[in-house]
Amino acid sequence: MPKNTPLIIGLMSGTSLDGVDAVLADFSTTSPKTLATTWLPYSSDLREQALRLQTASHDELHVAALLANKLARCYAQAVQQVLINTNISPHQIAAIGCHGQTVRHRPAEGYSLQINNPALLAELTGITVIADFRSRDIAAGGQGAPLVPAFHAEVFGSPSLHRIVLNLGGIANLTDLNPNRSAWGFDCGPGNVLMDAWAEFNTGKRYDAGGHWAAQGCLQPALLGKLAAHEFFRTAPPKSCGRDEFNLPWLTEFLDGSERPEDVQATLLELTSVSVKEAIQQWCGIPAELLVCGGGVHNTTLMERLRHHLPDCRIASTDFLGQPPDWVEAVAFAWLAWRTLTGQPGNLPAATGATGPRILGAIYPA
């Protein structure tokens, strides 16, 4: 079992399927302190297998098992790099919080599937691993997502200011931190997932750096209207989504081939920004501050559109409160692992829809 130490490693590999974020966090103080970070890109083969599992295909069980082993070895490399960077040995780490790679998210059907092999990861690292964070919330009637709002409430809440935390990963999610009511949150639609997929399909690049390609295009209002008609945007929270709802085949259903690719990219960027704005207006109210984290914070064109749509609130990255935006989710899963070890609930029922607080995660001792 884990040593009596406040050091936790958090691992996060999200919807963007670009690689794994790893952080070493110290929980000896009220707000976790990040001691080291690293990012390890996915190999082309690993990423291809993960993408293949997003939809039904031949021999899925075998592919999933092989992918779980590859992911465990990738995660172990990231853990090793963090330890090297800090000159800390495995026995000083209480646990690894490992989210795994989501390949299907179907809470309405009672499951959310994250590919992972936490037993192998524990064996490779010699460190206790905590994984499978979503299934207990789903068992309690929740969606198993988003899980980060509980962490956001812990580290970003203010007794006097209405704040909203916007995570712009592959999927965008909001955490509403209004001092006059209980914290809650929900997924509000695609973050980078559609923009990344369209950029890779047309340019061969994994993403549109800085949103510069989108900035060269012109918004197509008719296309935007068709995309924004997706039922998800009209659904009341609690709600969550993923590649099951927003993917390249879904997008291409609305295209006839005559569109300029950069115009489509500009429209996808606007879909993200408008869906964030409308979700805030409808369900949260305009906050004093909108704190942004995730890869989308580096998309300057997207950030400009958010400022255009939300002119009455201050928009800044989470760096403003001492949490670097690229690492917030990885720190969140370190925090969730710490909650598991200390016997405390990790979900926020107002965000996931669960019937009550639950201790999340399964423990794989070293």
Secondary structure as GFF3:
##gff-version 3
##sequence-region A 1 366
A	DSSP	beta_strand	7	13	.	.	.	ID=ss1
A	DSSP	beta_strand	19	26	.	.	.	ID=ss2
A	DSSP	beta_strand	33	41	.	.	.	ID=ss3
A	DSSP	alpha_helix	44	52	.	.	.	ID=ss4
A	DSSP	alpha_helix	60	86	.	.	.	ID=ss5
A	DSSP	three_ten_helix	90	92	.	.	.	ID=ss6
A	DSSP	beta_strand	95	106	.	.	.	ID=ss7
A	DSSP	three_ten_helix	107	109	.	.	.	ID=ss8
A	DSSP	beta_strand	111	115	.	.	.	ID=ss9
A	DSSP	alpha_helix	118	125	.	.	.	ID=ss10
A	DSSP	beta_strand	129	131	.	.	.	ID=ss11
A	DSSP	alpha_helix	135	139	.	.	.	ID=ss12
A	DSSP	alpha_helix	148	156	.	.	.	ID=ss13
A	DSSP	beta_strand	163	168	.	.	.	ID=ss14
A	DSSP	beta_strand	171	177	.	.	.	ID=ss15
A	DSSP	beta_strand	184	190	.	.	.	ID=ss16
A	DSSP	alpha_helix	193	203	.	.	.	ID=ss17
A	DSSP	three_ten_helix	209	211	.	.	.	ID=ss18
A	DSSP	alpha_helix	212	215	.	.	.	ID=ss19
A	DSSP	alpha_helix	221	228	.	.	.	ID=ss20
A	DSSP	alpha_helix	231	234	.	.	.	ID=ss21
A	DSSP	alpha_helix	248	252	.	.	.	ID=ss22
A	DSSP	alpha_helix	261	279	.	.	.	ID=ss23
A	DSSP	pi_helix	280	284	.	.	.	ID=ss24
A	DSSP	beta_strand	289	293	.	.	.	ID=ss25
A	DSSP	three_ten_helix	295	298	.	.	.	ID=ss26
A	DSSP	alpha_helix	300	309	.	.	.	ID=ss27
A	DSSP	beta_strand	314	317	.	.	.	ID=ss28
A	DSSP	three_ten_helix	318	321	.	.	.	ID=ss29
A	DSSP	alpha_helix	328	341	.	.	.	ID=ss30
A	DSSP	alpha_helix	349	352	.	.	.	ID=ss31
A	DSSP	beta_strand	362	364	.	.	.	ID=ss32
###
